[in-house]
Amino acid sequence: MTSRPDPDKIWKGPLGTLHPSGLARPRIGIGGISIESSTFSPHISGDEAFTIRTGDELLAYYPFLADGEELRDAAEWVPLTHGRSLPGGAVDPHTYARMKRAIVDGISAEGPFDAFFFDIHGAMSVVGMDDAEGDLATAVRDALGPATLVSASMDLHGNVSDALFDAVDLITCYRMAPHEDWMNTKQRAVHNLLERLRGAGGADAETRRPYKAWVRVPVLLPGEKTSTRLEPAKGLYGTIPDVEELSGVVDAAVWVGYAWADEPRCHATVIVTGDDRDVIAREAERLARRYWDARSDFAFVGPTATLDDALDIALAAGAPRPYVISDSGDNPTAGGAGDASWTLGRLLARADLADRSRVVLAASVFDPDAVRVARAAGVGATVALRVGGRVDAGPSGPVEMTGEVFSVTDGDPVAGTQIVVRSGAVHAIVTERRKPFHHLDDFRMLGLDPERADIVIVKIGYLEPELYDLAEGWTLALTPGGVDQDLLRLGHSRLRPGTFPFVTSDQEPDLRALVARRRGTEARA
């Protein structure tokens, strides 16, 4: 396994000197909505899915804006409303409308602002709507007015639409997958915003708004094929800080796009911002060409197999321990419902897992009814349960399971009550609410020891850092679900024409940069 890059190495450093015409202490609003939504998942993300932060609680969410930090003292911060959710299905339109209204009303009540930090994911889908972030960005821009400088921070698995591009002035995204630099990216977005307000780019307010060079790249791949842990993504993303350091450049960003939504905006994107139109256009086109030319070289971040084949490998004599298997099709951190129980059913059906000579940890299925029954029965009781398949029936629907209640753990802020039911070797984790299992303590708090297990099965794609370090062996299992890694069997029908790998041809796309400073000024390089 290769070493991971240090996210701190991409930070830009302290603020520059205040220009005589710059704003010494600008007034900056904060707001946004962050969720990754699969349109292929039957799950609906309603009010219960979102953590809403406002006021001081929202300001405290950003450690770089803590009291005494340079960025905190550089502006008057006005935190409005931010909604953040675990990835899931499309957002309920009423839930979206309420969050949008809170942000827009906050701008009207607390404005005017010199600038706005627009904190979004970029892959939000709303039932009945295309381009949710574009809709939100347009509403925010209309409420702020044309003079306010807007800086957006995004996940690299987000999408950049025409409307989003038009509405923001500065835009950046993560440079690491897994996203170890997620907070660093937000800090960079704020840093860039303050640099412009302090007079970078020119003496008047209009020239503080940089040019943006934008290239659509007609490629849409899952994150598990574009991890920055390996080539070609590692090398591509590794050059971005070098582009950023060029004279005339403010920021450079490459978006993979979100593969599990069927919308025309879903594709890879390159945007370079700065004051030198020629340089940013050249660098945007160079990055886009490199991405396009490498489109067939992107490969899964680890070895792949069917679930049954992955289990055969993990159970073979001499297989390393613990062996981690990614149950990737129902990954809740990519937008899966989290209650598909097909994998659990396959585990329970295997004769070689029928006794307790091995330890297999299976995380997880959310099912409040099954949790209630097991909790009432108590630790040590034998229970017969129907588990999962209530939101995403998948190929199996609910799975019948009889086993011993191994543990009951109340009070998890994400999962609620959690139970572990043991049937032979299988320790099935069932939660009251959706929860990803990314940390070893997620298992330990349930009385399980992942380091001593034979097999650890997690609903995830590429492994988050603690699981990555845990795994002595690993297989990415290509399982069914709302975030199926086999994109071609999902049924996309609304992507832009010519998007790879849904269309494969030798026809060259138009990779010329579109350069603009503000709405209505777009021109090809």
C-alpha positions as CSV (number, residue, x, y, z in Angstrom):
1,M,0.0,0.0,0.0
2,T,1.3,3.5,-0.9
3,S,1.7,6.3,1.5
4,R,-0.9,9.2,1.6
5,P,0.0,12.8,0.8
6,D,-0.1,15.3,3.7
7,P,-3.1,17.6,3.3
8,D,-1.3,20.3,5.2
9,K,1.2,20.6,2.3
10,I,-1.4,22.2,0.0
11,W,-2.2,25.2,2.3
12,K,-1.3,28.6,0.9
13,G,0.0,30.4,3.9
14,P,-0.8,33.7,5.7
15,L,-2.7,36.5,4.2
16,G,-0.9,39.0,2.0
17,T,-0.4,42.7,2.8
18,L,-3.4,44.9,2.8
19,H,-3.6,47.0,-0.4
20,P,-4.3,50.7,0.2
21,S,-7.7,50.4,-1.5
22,G,-8.4,47.0,0.1
23,L,-11.0,46.3,2.8
24,A,-9.4,46.1,6.2
25,R,-12.3,44.3,7.8
26,P,-14.9,43.2,5.3
27,R,-18.3,41.9,6.2
28,I,-18.7,38.3,5.1
29,G,-21.8,36.0,5.3
30,I,-21.6,32.2,5.5
31,G,-24.2,29.7,4.3
32,G,-24.9,26.7,2.2
33,I,-26.2,23.1,1.9
34,S,-24.0,20.0,1.8
35,I,-25.3,16.6,0.7
36,E,-24.4,14.0,-2.0
37,S,-27.6,12.6,-3.4
38,S,-28.0,9.4,-5.5
39,T,-30.9,9.6,-8.0
40,F,-30.7,5.8,-8.2
41,S,-31.4,5.3,-4.5
42,P,-35.0,5.1,-3.3
43,H,-34.0,6.9,-0.1
44,I,-35.4,10.4,0.4
45,S,-33.4,12.8,2.5
46,G,-35.9,14.8,4.6
47,D,-35.6,17.2,7.5
48,E,-34.3,14.4,9.7
49,A,-31.3,13.9,7.5
50,F,-29.8,17.4,8.0
51,T,-27.9,19.0,10.8
52,I,-28.7,22.7,10.7
53,R,-26.1,25.1,12.0
54,T,-26.7,28.8,12.5
55,G,-25.0,31.7,14.3
56,D,-22.2,30.9,16.6
57,E,-22.7,27.2,16.2
58,L,-22.0,27.6,12.4
59,L,-19.0,29.8,13.0
60,A,-17.6,27.2,15.5
61,Y,-17.8,24.5,12.7
62,Y,-14.7,26.1,11.1
63,P,-11.6,25.7,13.2
64,F,-9.8,28.3,11.1
65,L,-12.3,30.9,12.2
66,A,-11.8,30.3,15.9
67,D,-11.0,33.2,18.2
68,G,-7.4,34.3,17.7
69,E,-7.0,32.8,14.3
70,E,-5.7,35.1,11.6
71,L,-8.7,34.6,9.3
72,R,-11.2,35.2,12.1
73,D,-9.7,38.6,12.8
74,A,-9.5,39.6,9.2
75,A,-13.2,40.0,8.7
76,E,-16.6,40.5,10.4
77,W,-18.1,37.1,10.0
78,V,-21.9,36.7,9.8
79,P,-22.9,33.0,9.9
80,L,-26.4,32.5,8.6
81,T,-27.6,28.9,7.9
82,H,-25.9,25.8,6.8
83,G,-27.5,22.3,6.3
84,R,-25.3,19.2,6.2
85,S,-26.3,15.6,5.7
86,L,-24.8,12.2,5.4
87,P,-25.1,11.3,1.7
88,G,-28.3,9.7,0.7
89,G,-31.1,9.8,-1.8
90,A,-32.6,12.9,-3.4
91,V,-33.7,15.7,-1.0
92,D,-37.4,16.2,-0.2
93,P,-38.4,19.4,-2.1
94,H,-40.0,20.9,1.0
95,T,-36.8,20.3,3.1
96,Y,-34.7,22.0,0.4
97,A,-37.1,24.9,0.1
98,R,-37.0,25.5,3.8
99,M,-33.2,25.5,3.9
100,K,-32.9,27.7,0.8
101,R,-35.4,30.2,2.3
102,A,-33.5,30.4,5.5
103,I,-30.3,31.3,3.7
104,V,-31.9,33.8,1.4
105,D,-33.9,35.4,4.3
106,G,-30.8,35.6,6.3
107,I,-29.0,37.5,3.5
108,S,-31.9,39.9,3.3
109,A,-32.0,40.4,7.1
110,E,-28.3,40.6,7.8
111,G,-26.9,42.1,4.6
112,P,-25.4,43.9,2.8
113,F,-22.2,41.9,2.6
114,D,-18.9,42.6,1.0
115,A,-18.5,38.9,0.4
116,F,-20.1,35.5,1.0
117,F,-18.6,32.1,1.7
118,F,-20.8,29.6,-0.1
119,D,-20.1,26.2,1.5
120,I,-21.6,23.4,-0.6
121,H,-21.0,19.8,-1.6
122,G,-22.0,20.1,-5.3
123,A,-23.9,16.8,-5.7
124,M,-27.2,17.6,-4.2
125,S,-30.2,16.4,-6.1
126,V,-33.7,17.5,-5.2
127,V,-36.9,15.5,-6.1
128,G,-38.4,17.1,-9.2
129,M,-35.4,19.5,-9.9
130,D,-32.3,19.5,-12.0
131,D,-29.2,21.3,-10.8
132,A,-30.1,22.0,-7.2
133,E,-26.8,23.8,-6.4
134,G,-27.3,26.0,-9.5
135,D,-30.7,26.9,-8.2
136,L,-29.4,27.7,-4.7
137,A,-26.4,29.7,-6.0
138,T,-28.7,31.8,-8.3
139,A,-31.0,32.6,-5.4
140,V,-28.0,33.5,-3.2
141,R,-26.5,35.7,-5.9
142,D,-29.8,37.5,-6.5
143,A,-30.2,38.1,-2.8
144,L,-26.6,39.4,-2.4
145,G,-26.6,41.6,-5.5
146,P,-24.0,41.8,-8.2
147,A,-21.3,43.6,-6.2
148,T,-20.8,40.9,-3.5
149,L,-17.8,38.6,-4.0
150,V,-18.8,34.9,-3.6
151,S,-16.3,32.1,-2.9
152,A,-17.5,28.5,-3.1
153,S,-15.9,25.4,-1.5
154,M,-16.9,22.0,-2.9
155,D,-16.3,18.3,-2.8
156,L,-14.4,17.1,-5.9
157,H,-17.3,14.7,-6.5
158,G,-19.6,17.7,-7.0
159,N,-20.8,19.1,-10.3
160,V,-20.3,22.5,-11.8
161,S,-23.3,23.7,-13.9
162,D,-23.7,26.8,-16.0
163,A,-25.8,28.4,-13.3
164,L,-23.3,27.6,-10.5
165,F,-20.4,28.9,-12.6
166,D,-22.2,32.1,-13.4
167,A,-23.2,32.8,-9.8
168,V,-19.9,32.5,-8.0
169,D,-16.6,34.4,-8.4
170,L,-14.1,32.0,-6.7
171,I,-14.6,28.3,-6.7
172,T,-12.4,25.4,-5.5
173,C,-12.7,21.8,-4.5
174,Y,-10.9,19.0,-2.6
175,R,-7.6,17.7,-4.0
176,M,-7.6,14.4,-2.1
177,A,-9.8,11.3,-2.3
178,P,-10.4,10.1,0.4
179,H,-11.1,13.6,1.5
180,E,-8.4,14.2,4.1
181,D,-8.2,17.9,3.0
182,W,-11.9,18.7,3.3
183,M,-11.5,21.4,6.0
184,N,-8.3,22.6,4.4
185,T,-10.2,23.3,1.2
186,K,-12.8,25.4,3.0
187,Q,-10.0,27.3,4.6
188,R,-8.4,27.9,1.2
189,A,-11.7,29.1,-0.2
190,V,-11.9,31.7,2.6
191,H,-8.3,32.6,2.3
192,N,-8.7,33.3,-1.4
193,L,-11.8,35.4,-0.7
194,L,-10.0,37.5,1.8
195,E,-6.9,38.0,-0.4
196,R,-9.2,39.4,-3.1
197,L,-11.0,41.7,-0.7
198,R,-7.7,43.0,0.6
199,G,-6.9,44.4,-2.8
200,A,-5.3,41.5,-4.7
201,G,-5.9,41.7,-8.5
202,G,-6.4,45.5,-8.6
203,A,-7.3,48.7,-6.8
204,D,-11.0,48.7,-7.6
205,A,-13.8,46.3,-6.6
206,E,-14.4,45.0,-10.1
207,T,-10.9,43.9,-10.7
208,R,-10.9,42.0,-7.4
209,R,-13.3,39.7,-9.2
210,P,-10.9,37.2,-11.0
211,Y,-11.4,35.7,-14.4
212,K,-12.6,32.1,-14.4
213,A,-11.4,29.6,-17.1
214,W,-13.8,26.6,-17.3
215,V,-13.5,23.4,-19.3
216,R,-16.1,20.6,-19.4
217,V,-14.5,17.2,-19.7
218,P,-17.0,14.6,-20.9
219,V,-16.0,11.9,-18.5
220,L,-17.9,10.5,-15.5
221,L,-16.2,8.0,-13.3
222,P,-16.9,6.7,-9.7
223,G,-14.7,8.0,-6.9
224,E,-13.3,4.5,-6.5
225,K,-11.7,4.8,-9.9
226,T,-10.3,8.3,-9.3
227,S,-8.7,8.0,-5.9
228,T,-5.7,10.3,-5.5
229,R,-3.9,7.4,-3.9
230,L,-2.9,6.0,-7.3
231,E,-2.3,7.1,-10.9
232,P,-3.5,8.8,-13.0
233,A,-5.4,10.8,-10.4
234,K,-2.5,11.0,-8.0
235,G,-0.2,12.7,-10.6
236,L,-3.0,14.9,-12.0
237,Y,-4.1,16.3,-8.6
238,G,-0.4,16.5,-7.6
239,T,0.2,19.2,-10.2
240,I,-2.6,21.5,-9.0
241,P,-0.6,23.3,-6.3
242,D,2.0,24.0,-9.0
243,V,-0.6,25.6,-11.2
244,E,-1.9,27.6,-8.3
245,E,1.6,29.0,-7.7
246,L,1.9,30.5,-11.2
247,S,1.9,34.2,-11.6
248,G,-1.6,35.4,-12.5
249,V,-3.4,32.4,-11.0
250,V,-5.5,32.4,-7.8
251,D,-6.7,28.8,-7.7
252,A,-7.0,25.6,-9.8
253,A,-9.5,22.8,-9.3
254,V,-10.5,19.6,-10.9
255,W,-13.9,18.0,-10.3
256,V,-14.5,14.3,-11.0
257,G,-18.3,14.9,-10.9
258,Y,-20.9,12.7,-9.2
259,A,-21.5,9.4,-10.9
260,W,-24.7,8.3,-9.2
261,A,-27.0,11.1,-10.4
262,D,-28.6,11.1,-13.8
263,E,-28.4,14.8,-14.7
264,P,-26.7,16.7,-17.6
265,R,-24.4,18.6,-15.2
266,C,-22.7,15.3,-14.1
267,H,-19.2,15.2,-15.7
268,A,-15.6,16.1,-14.9
269,T,-14.8,19.8,-14.8
270,V,-11.7,22.0,-14.7
271,I,-11.7,25.6,-13.4
272,V,-8.7,27.9,-13.0
273,T,-9.2,31.3,-11.6
274,G,-6.9,34.3,-11.8
275,D,-6.0,37.7,-13.3
276,D,-4.1,36.5,-16.4
277,R,-6.6,35.3,-18.9
278,D,-4.1,33.6,-21.1
279,V,-2.4,31.7,-18.3
280,I,-5.6,30.5,-16.7
281,A,-7.0,29.4,-20.0
282,R,-3.8,27.6,-20.9
283,E,-3.6,25.8,-17.6
284,A,-7.3,24.8,-17.6
285,E,-7.0,23.4,-21.1
286,R,-3.8,21.5,-20.1
287,L,-5.4,19.9,-17.1
288,A,-8.6,19.0,-19.1
289,R,-6.5,17.5,-21.8
290,R,-4.6,15.4,-19.3
291,Y,-7.8,14.2,-17.7
292,W,-9.4,13.3,-21.1
293,D,-6.3,11.5,-22.4
294,A,-6.1,9.4,-19.2
295,R,-9.8,8.5,-19.3
296,S,-9.2,4.8,-20.0
297,D,-6.3,4.5,-17.5
298,F,-8.4,5.2,-14.4
299,A,-8.8,1.9,-12.6
300,F,-10.4,0.8,-9.3
301,V,-8.4,1.8,-6.3
302,G,-8.1,-1.8,-5.2
303,P,-8.8,-5.4,-6.4
304,T,-12.4,-6.0,-7.3
305,A,-14.6,-9.1,-7.3
306,T,-18.1,-10.3,-6.8
307,L,-19.1,-10.6,-3.1
308,D,-18.9,-14.4,-3.2
309,D,-15.5,-14.4,-4.9
310,A,-14.3,-11.8,-2.4
311,L,-15.4,-14.0,0.5
312,D,-13.7,-17.0,-1.1
313,I,-10.5,-15.0,-1.2
314,A,-10.8,-13.8,2.4
315,L,-11.6,-17.3,3.7
316,A,-8.8,-19.1,1.9
317,A,-6.1,-20.7,3.9
318,G,-3.3,-18.2,4.6
319,A,-5.3,-15.1,3.7
320,P,-4.1,-12.1,5.7
321,R,-6.1,-11.0,8.8
322,P,-8.0,-8.9,9.2
323,Y,-9.3,-8.9,5.7
324,V,-11.5,-6.0,4.7
325,I,-14.3,-6.2,2.1
326,S,-16.0,-3.1,0.8
327,D,-19.7,-3.7,0.3
328,S,-19.7,-0.8,-2.2
329,G,-23.2,-0.9,-3.8
330,D,-25.0,0.4,-0.7
331,N,-22.3,2.8,0.6
332,P,-24.2,5.4,2.6
333,T,-21.3,7.9,2.3
334,A,-21.8,7.9,-1.5
335,G,-25.6,8.1,-1.4
336,G,-26.7,4.5,-0.8
337,A,-29.8,3.9,1.3
338,G,-27.8,2.0,3.9
339,D,-30.5,-0.7,4.5
340,A,-29.9,-3.0,1.6
341,S,-29.4,-6.5,3.2
342,W,-28.5,-8.5,0.2
343,T,-24.9,-8.9,1.4
344,L,-26.0,-10.0,4.9
345,G,-28.2,-12.6,3.3
346,R,-25.3,-14.0,1.3
347,L,-23.2,-14.2,4.5
348,L,-25.9,-16.1,6.4
349,A,-26.3,-18.5,3.5
350,R,-22.6,-19.7,3.5
351,A,-22.0,-23.0,5.1
352,D,-18.4,-22.0,5.9
353,L,-19.6,-19.2,8.1
354,A,-22.2,-21.3,10.0
355,D,-20.1,-22.0,13.1
356,R,-18.1,-19.7,15.4
357,S,-14.6,-20.8,14.3
358,R,-14.2,-17.4,12.6
359,V,-15.2,-13.9,13.3
360,V,-16.9,-11.8,10.6
361,L,-18.1,-8.3,11.3
362,A,-20.8,-7.0,9.0
363,A,-21.5,-3.3,9.1
364,S,-24.2,-2.3,8.7
365,V,-27.9,-2.3,8.0
366,F,-30.3,0.4,9.5
367,D,-33.6,-1.0,10.6
368,P,-35.3,0.6,13.6
369,D,-37.9,-2.2,13.9
370,A,-35.2,-4.9,14.1
371,V,-33.3,-2.8,16.6
372,R,-36.5,-2.4,18.8
373,V,-37.1,-6.2,18.8
374,A,-33.5,-7.1,19.7
375,R,-33.3,-4.4,22.3
376,A,-36.4,-5.6,24.0
377,A,-35.2,-9.2,24.0
378,G,-31.8,-8.2,25.6
379,V,-28.2,-9.4,25.4
380,G,-27.9,-13.2,25.3
381,A,-31.5,-13.7,23.9
382,T,-32.1,-15.6,20.7
383,V,-34.1,-13.5,18.3
384,A,-35.7,-14.1,14.9
385,L,-35.6,-10.9,12.8
386,R,-36.4,-9.5,9.4
387,V,-33.6,-7.2,8.7
388,G,-33.3,-4.3,6.1
389,G,-34.7,-4.0,2.6
390,R,-37.5,-1.6,3.7
391,V,-36.1,1.4,1.9
392,D,-33.9,-0.3,-0.7
393,A,-35.3,-3.8,-1.4
394,G,-32.5,-4.5,-3.8
395,P,-32.4,-8.0,-5.2
396,S,-33.4,-9.6,-1.8
397,G,-35.7,-7.4,0.2
398,P,-35.7,-8.0,4.0
399,V,-33.4,-10.9,5.2
400,E,-34.6,-13.5,7.7
401,M,-32.1,-13.9,10.5
402,T,-32.0,-15.9,13.7
403,G,-29.2,-15.3,16.1
404,E,-28.0,-14.3,19.6
405,V,-28.1,-10.7,20.7
406,F,-24.4,-10.0,21.2
407,S,-24.7,-6.4,22.3
408,V,-27.0,-3.5,22.6
409,T,-25.6,0.1,22.6
410,D,-27.8,3.1,23.1
411,G,-27.2,6.8,22.6
412,D,-25.0,7.1,19.5
413,P,-25.6,10.6,18.1
414,V,-25.6,9.3,14.5
415,A,-27.0,5.8,14.7
416,G,-29.2,5.9,17.8
417,T,-29.4,2.5,19.3
418,Q,-27.2,-0.2,17.8
419,I,-27.4,-3.9,18.1
420,V,-25.1,-6.7,17.1
421,V,-26.7,-10.1,16.4
422,R,-24.4,-13.1,16.1
423,S,-25.3,-16.0,13.8
424,G,-22.4,-18.5,13.5
425,A,-19.4,-16.5,12.5
426,V,-21.4,-13.5,11.4
427,H,-21.7,-10.5,13.7
428,A,-24.4,-8.4,12.0
429,I,-24.5,-4.7,13.0
430,V,-28.0,-3.2,12.8
431,T,-28.6,0.5,13.6
432,E,-31.6,2.6,14.4
433,R,-30.5,5.2,11.9
434,R,-28.1,5.4,9.0
435,K,-24.5,5.4,10.0
436,P,-21.2,4.9,8.1
437,F,-18.5,2.8,9.9
438,H,-15.2,4.5,9.1
439,H,-13.5,4.3,12.5
440,L,-12.2,1.4,14.6
441,D,-14.0,2.9,17.6
442,D,-17.3,2.5,15.7
443,F,-16.8,-1.2,16.2
444,R,-15.2,-1.2,19.6
445,M,-18.1,0.7,21.2
446,L,-20.3,-2.3,20.3
447,G,-18.0,-4.8,22.0
448,L,-16.3,-5.8,18.7
449,D,-12.6,-5.9,18.0
450,P,-11.9,-5.3,14.3
451,E,-8.2,-5.9,14.7
452,R,-8.8,-9.4,15.9
453,A,-11.5,-10.2,13.3
454,D,-11.0,-12.5,10.4
455,I,-13.1,-10.4,8.0
456,V,-14.5,-6.9,8.3
457,I,-17.2,-6.0,5.9
458,V,-18.1,-2.3,5.6
459,K,-20.5,-0.4,3.3
460,I,-17.9,1.8,1.7
461,G,-15.9,2.2,-1.5
462,Y,-12.3,3.1,-1.1
463,L,-11.2,2.7,2.4
464,E,-11.1,5.7,4.8
465,P,-7.8,6.1,6.6
466,E,-8.3,3.9,9.7
467,L,-9.8,1.1,7.6
468,Y,-7.0,1.5,5.1
469,D,-4.4,1.1,7.9
470,L,-6.4,-1.8,9.4
471,A,-6.6,-3.9,6.2
472,E,-4.0,-6.6,5.8
473,G,-5.9,-7.7,2.7
474,W,-8.7,-5.9,0.9
475,T,-11.2,-6.5,-1.9
476,L,-13.7,-4.0,-3.3
477,A,-16.8,-6.1,-3.8
478,L,-19.0,-5.0,-6.7
479,T,-22.4,-5.3,-5.0
480,P,-25.8,-4.0,-6.1
481,G,-27.3,-0.9,-4.7
482,G,-28.0,2.8,-5.3
483,V,-24.3,3.5,-5.8
484,D,-23.4,0.5,-7.9
485,Q,-19.8,0.7,-9.1
486,D,-20.9,-0.8,-12.4
487,L,-22.2,2.4,-13.8
488,L,-23.4,0.9,-17.1
489,R,-26.0,-1.3,-15.4
490,L,-27.6,1.6,-13.5
491,G,-29.4,3.1,-16.6
492,H,-28.2,6.7,-17.0
493,S,-30.1,8.4,-19.8
494,R,-29.8,12.1,-19.3
495,L,-26.0,12.8,-19.4
496,R,-24.5,15.2,-21.9
497,P,-23.9,13.5,-25.3
498,G,-20.6,11.7,-25.6
499,T,-19.9,11.2,-21.9
500,F,-17.3,8.4,-21.3
501,P,-17.6,5.5,-20.5
502,F,-21.3,5.5,-21.5
503,V,-20.2,6.5,-25.0
504,T,-16.8,5.3,-26.3
505,S,-15.5,6.8,-29.5
506,D,-12.4,8.4,-30.9
507,Q,-14.2,11.7,-31.5
508,E,-12.4,14.6,-29.8
509,P,-14.4,16.8,-27.4
510,D,-14.2,20.6,-27.4
511,L,-11.7,21.2,-24.6
512,R,-11.3,25.0,-25.2
513,A,-11.6,27.0,-22.0
514,L,-14.6,29.3,-21.5
515,V,-13.3,32.5,-19.8
516,A,-15.5,34.9,-17.8
517,R,-15.3,37.4,-15.0
518,R,-19.0,37.7,-14.3
519,R,-22.3,36.7,-15.8
520,G,-22.7,37.6,-19.5
521,T,-19.0,38.0,-20.2
522,E,-18.2,34.5,-21.2
523,A,-15.8,34.0,-24.2
524,R,-13.8,31.1,-25.5
525,A,-10.0,31.3,-25.0
